[in-house]
C-alpha cells in the first residue's frame, strides 16, 4: 500500500521546524528516521496532511559525555551510531545503552532509525523507552516558546502518546548518572520482531560486588507503558547478597505484581512466565558487570 497524499516540508533548523509545526497544527507529523511512521502511513494507520522532515538537522546528532558522568545523545543519532560508538563515548558506566541496541530490529532499521524517533513513538516494548525509565533520563524538548526538560517518568502517557505538544521537538536525551551494573534483555518469536516481554535492571552494588543495596527494574510488553516493579525492587534493596535464591525471589515478585494483557503474541500467563525468566536473566547479567 501507499500513503495518503500529503504535503512535504524539509526542516532547516530546530526553531524553524517548531514554528512551522505550530502553524500547521495537528495535521502535521515529524519524520526522523521513518522506521515507525512510514509503515504506519503505508497502511493508512497514520494520514498526516503535512510531513515535516527533520533528518537534515545535524545539530541533533551526536553522543557526548559531561564531566559529571552524564551521557547525552542527540535525538537524531541513529541506533547503529550508539551501537558502534567507541568506549570513549559510551563507556562501561553506560554500557547497557550500547549493548541494548542489538535488540533493536535489524541492521537496516538500526542504521536509519533514530533515538528520538523511538522515544517519541512511545512503543511500550521499545528499548529506548525502557532505558529512559530505567536510567531516570531527562528528555530535552524544544518548542516555539523555548526549551524544557521532561523526566522520563513524566514523558510517556500511554499507547504511542507522550508529553510532547504538537509544535515541539525532542532534541536530546540525557542519562544523568553512571549505571555500570545494568542490563536489558527481551524475548520475541523472531529476532528483530517487537518484544513480547522485555526486562531491564540496574543494580546498586556494594564495594564487595556481591551485596545489592538497591535496584531499579523496568518491564516492557506488560502494560501500555514501560513499568517499574517496586515489589521486585524491594527484594533487592535490603543489603542482601545477590545469590540465586534472592534473584529468584525478585523475579517471582516481578511476575506476581503485574497485570499483563492477552493478545496474539501471548496470554497473560505466558507473559508472567517470560517476566520471571527475563528479570532473573537481567539481574544475573547486571551482577556480573
C-alpha positions as CSV (number, residue, x, y, z in Angstrom):
1,X,0.0,0.0,0.0
2,X,1.0,3.6,-0.4
3,X,0.3,6.5,1.9
4,X,-2.4,9.0,1.5
5,X,-1.5,12.3,-0.2
6,X,0.5,14.8,2.0
7,X,2.5,18.0,1.6
8,X,6.2,17.5,2.2
9,X,8.3,20.1,4.2
10,X,12.0,19.9,4.8
11,X,13.3,21.4,8.1
12,X,16.4,23.5,8.1
13,X,16.8,24.4,11.8
14,X,15.0,23.4,15.0
15,X,13.4,26.8,15.6
16,X,12.1,27.0,12.1
17,X,10.6,23.5,12.4
18,X,8.8,24.3,15.7
19,X,7.4,27.5,14.2
20,X,6.2,25.5,11.2
21,X,4.6,22.8,13.4
22,X,2.7,25.5,15.3
23,X,1.4,26.9,12.1
24,X,0.4,23.5,10.7
25,X,-1.2,22.3,13.9
26,X,-2.4,18.7,14.5
27,X,-2.4,17.9,10.8
28,X,1.4,17.6,10.7
29,X,3.8,14.8,11.6
30,X,7.5,14.9,12.1
31,X,9.7,12.5,10.0
32,X,13.0,11.5,11.5
33,X,14.3,8.0,10.5
34,X,10.9,7.0,9.3
35,X,11.1,3.4,10.6
36,X,7.9,3.6,12.5
37,X,5.9,6.4,10.8
38,X,6.4,5.4,7.2
39,X,5.0,1.9,7.6
40,X,2.0,3.3,9.5
41,X,1.4,5.8,6.7
42,X,1.7,3.0,4.1
43,X,-1.0,1.0,5.9
44,X,-3.1,4.2,6.3
45,X,-2.9,3.9,10.1
46,X,-1.5,7.5,10.0
47,X,-2.7,10.1,7.5
48,X,-0.9,13.3,8.1
49,X,-1.7,16.2,5.7
50,X,1.8,17.6,6.2
51,X,5.1,15.7,6.7
52,X,8.0,17.7,8.2
53,X,11.3,16.1,7.5
54,X,13.9,16.8,10.2
55,X,16.6,14.3,9.0
56,X,18.9,17.1,7.9
57,X,19.1,18.8,11.3
58,X,22.7,17.8,12.1
59,X,22.6,19.8,15.3
60,X,20.5,17.0,16.8
61,X,23.2,14.3,16.1
62,X,25.9,13.3,18.5
63,X,27.0,11.4,21.6
64,X,28.7,13.4,24.4
65,X,30.0,12.9,27.9
66,X,29.7,15.5,30.6
67,X,32.5,15.9,33.2
68,X,30.0,14.8,35.9
69,X,29.5,11.4,34.2
70,X,26.2,12.2,32.4
71,X,25.7,10.8,28.8
72,X,24.0,13.0,26.2
73,X,22.6,11.6,23.0
74,X,21.1,13.8,20.3
75,X,17.6,12.9,19.1
76,X,18.7,12.2,15.5
77,X,21.5,9.9,16.5
78,X,20.8,6.5,15.0
79,X,20.6,3.3,16.9
80,X,23.6,2.0,14.9
81,X,25.7,5.0,15.8
82,X,25.1,4.2,19.5
83,X,25.8,0.5,18.9
84,X,29.2,1.2,17.3
85,X,30.2,4.2,19.5
86,X,33.7,3.9,20.9
87,X,34.2,3.3,24.6
88,X,35.4,6.9,25.0
89,X,31.9,7.9,24.1
90,X,29.7,5.2,25.6
91,X,31.9,3.6,28.3
92,X,31.3,0.9,30.9
93,X,29.2,3.2,33.0
94,X,26.6,3.3,30.3
95,X,27.4,0.0,28.5
96,X,23.8,-1.1,28.8
97,X,22.8,1.7,26.4
98,X,25.1,0.5,23.7
99,X,24.5,-3.2,24.2
100,X,20.7,-2.8,24.2
101,X,20.9,-1.8,20.6
102,X,21.4,-5.3,19.4
103,X,17.7,-5.9,20.3
104,X,16.5,-3.1,18.0
105,X,15.1,-4.6,14.8
106,X,17.6,-5.5,12.1
107,X,20.7,-3.6,10.9
108,X,18.9,-1.6,8.2
109,X,16.4,-0.4,10.8
110,X,19.2,0.4,13.3
111,X,21.0,2.3,10.5
112,X,18.0,4.5,9.7
113,X,16.1,4.6,12.9
114,X,16.8,7.3,15.5
115,X,16.9,7.6,19.3
116,X,14.4,10.5,19.4
117,X,12.1,8.8,16.9
118,X,11.8,5.7,19.0
119,X,11.1,7.7,22.2
120,X,8.6,10.0,20.5
121,X,6.8,6.9,19.0
122,X,6.5,5.6,22.6
123,X,6.0,1.9,22.0
124,X,5.9,0.2,25.4
125,X,8.3,-2.5,24.3
126,X,10.9,-0.2,22.7
127,X,14.4,-0.5,24.1
128,X,14.9,3.3,24.3
129,X,11.7,3.7,26.3
130,X,12.8,1.1,28.8
131,X,16.3,2.6,29.1
132,X,14.9,6.1,29.7
133,X,12.8,4.9,32.6
134,X,15.5,2.6,33.9
135,X,18.2,5.2,34.0
136,X,16.0,8.1,35.0
137,X,16.7,10.0,31.8
138,X,15.9,13.7,31.2
139,X,14.4,14.4,27.8
140,X,15.1,17.9,26.3
141,X,12.1,19.3,24.4
142,X,12.1,22.5,22.4
143,X,9.1,24.4,21.0
144,X,8.4,28.0,19.8
145,X,8.2,29.1,23.4
146,X,11.5,27.7,24.4
147,X,13.1,24.6,25.9
148,X,12.1,22.4,28.7
149,X,13.4,19.2,30.4
150,X,10.9,16.4,30.9
151,X,11.8,13.5,33.3
152,X,11.3,10.2,31.5
153,X,8.8,9.2,34.2
154,X,6.5,12.0,33.0
155,X,7.2,11.7,29.3
156,X,5.2,8.6,28.4
157,X,1.4,9.0,28.8
158,X,0.0,5.8,27.2
159,X,0.0,3.8,23.9
160,X,2.0,5.9,21.5
161,X,1.3,9.0,23.5
162,X,3.8,11.4,25.1
163,X,4.2,14.7,26.8
164,X,5.2,16.3,23.5
165,X,3.0,19.1,22.3
166,X,2.2,19.2,18.6
167,X,4.6,22.0,18.0
168,X,7.5,20.6,20.0
169,X,10.6,18.5,19.1
170,X,12.5,16.1,21.2
171,X,16.1,17.3,20.8
172,X,18.2,15.3,23.3
173,X,18.1,12.5,25.9
174,X,20.4,12.8,28.9
175,X,21.3,9.9,31.2
176,X,22.4,11.9,34.3
177,X,24.2,9.3,36.3
178,X,26.6,6.3,35.7
179,X,24.9,2.9,35.8
180,X,27.6,0.3,35.4
181,X,25.7,-2.6,36.8
182,X,22.8,-2.6,34.3
183,X,21.3,-5.0,31.7
184,X,18.4,-5.3,29.3
185,X,17.1,-8.4,27.8
186,X,13.9,-9.4,26.0
187,X,12.1,-12.2,24.1
188,X,10.5,-12.1,20.6
189,X,9.3,-15.0,18.5
190,X,11.8,-14.0,15.8
191,X,14.9,-11.8,16.1
192,X,14.1,-8.3,15.1
193,X,10.4,-8.5,15.9
194,X,8.8,-6.4,18.6
195,X,9.4,-7.9,22.0
196,X,6.7,-9.9,23.7
197,X,8.2,-9.0,27.1
198,X,11.4,-7.1,27.9
199,X,13.1,-6.5,31.2
200,X,15.8,-4.0,32.2
201,X,17.6,-4.0,35.5
202,X,20.0,-1.5,37.2
203,X,21.7,-2.5,40.4
204,X,23.5,-0.6,43.1
205,X,26.2,-2.9,44.3
206,X,28.4,-2.6,47.4
207,X,32.1,-2.5,47.1
208,X,32.4,-6.2,47.5
209,X,30.5,-6.7,44.2
210,X,28.1,-9.2,45.7
211,X,25.8,-7.2,48.1
212,X,22.9,-5.5,46.4
213,X,22.0,-2.2,48.1
214,X,19.2,-1.1,45.7
215,X,17.7,-1.8,42.3
216,X,15.5,-0.4,39.5
217,X,13.6,-2.9,37.4
218,X,11.5,-1.9,34.4
219,X,9.3,-4.1,32.2
220,X,8.0,-3.7,28.7
221,X,5.2,-5.5,27.0
222,X,3.1,-5.9,30.2
223,X,1.2,-2.6,30.1
224,X,0.6,0.4,27.9
225,X,3.8,2.0,29.3
226,X,7.1,0.7,30.5
227,X,6.5,-0.1,34.1
228,X,8.6,-0.1,37.3
229,X,8.4,-3.1,39.6
230,X,8.6,-1.7,43.2
231,X,7.8,-5.1,44.8
232,X,10.7,-6.7,43.0
233,X,13.0,-3.8,43.6
234,X,12.2,-4.1,47.4
235,X,13.6,-7.6,47.4
236,X,16.9,-6.3,46.2
237,X,17.0,-3.2,48.4
238,X,17.9,-4.9,51.7
239,X,21.7,-5.1,51.5
240,X,21.3,-8.7,50.6
241,X,23.8,-10.9,48.6
242,X,22.8,-11.3,45.0
243,X,22.6,-15.1,45.3
244,X,20.4,-17.4,43.2
245,X,17.7,-17.6,45.8
246,X,17.4,-13.8,46.2
247,X,17.3,-13.3,42.4
248,X,14.6,-16.0,42.1
249,X,12.6,-14.2,44.8
250,X,13.0,-10.9,42.9
251,X,11.9,-12.5,39.6
252,X,8.9,-14.1,41.3
253,X,7.8,-10.8,42.8
254,X,8.0,-9.1,39.4
255,X,5.8,-11.8,37.8
256,X,3.2,-11.7,40.6
257,X,2.7,-8.0,40.7
258,X,1.9,-7.3,37.0
259,X,-1.4,-7.5,35.1
260,X,-0.3,-8.1,31.5
261,X,-2.6,-8.3,28.6
262,X,-3.5,-11.3,26.5
263,X,-3.2,-10.9,22.7
264,X,-2.0,-12.6,19.6
265,X,1.6,-12.5,20.9
266,X,0.8,-14.4,24.1
267,X,-1.5,-14.8,27.0
268,X,-1.2,-13.0,30.4
269,X,0.0,-16.3,31.9
270,X,2.7,-16.6,29.2
271,X,3.8,-13.0,29.8
272,X,4.2,-13.7,33.5
273,X,6.4,-16.7,32.8
274,X,8.5,-14.6,30.5
275,X,8.8,-11.9,33.1
276,X,10.0,-14.3,35.7
277,X,12.7,-15.7,33.3
278,X,13.8,-12.3,31.9
279,X,14.1,-10.5,35.2
280,X,16.2,-13.3,36.6
281,X,18.4,-13.2,33.5
282,X,18.8,-9.4,33.5
283,X,19.7,-9.5,37.2
284,X,22.4,-12.1,36.6
285,X,23.8,-10.0,33.7
286,X,23.8,-6.9,35.8
287,X,25.6,-8.6,38.7
288,X,28.5,-9.8,36.5
289,X,29.3,-6.4,35.0
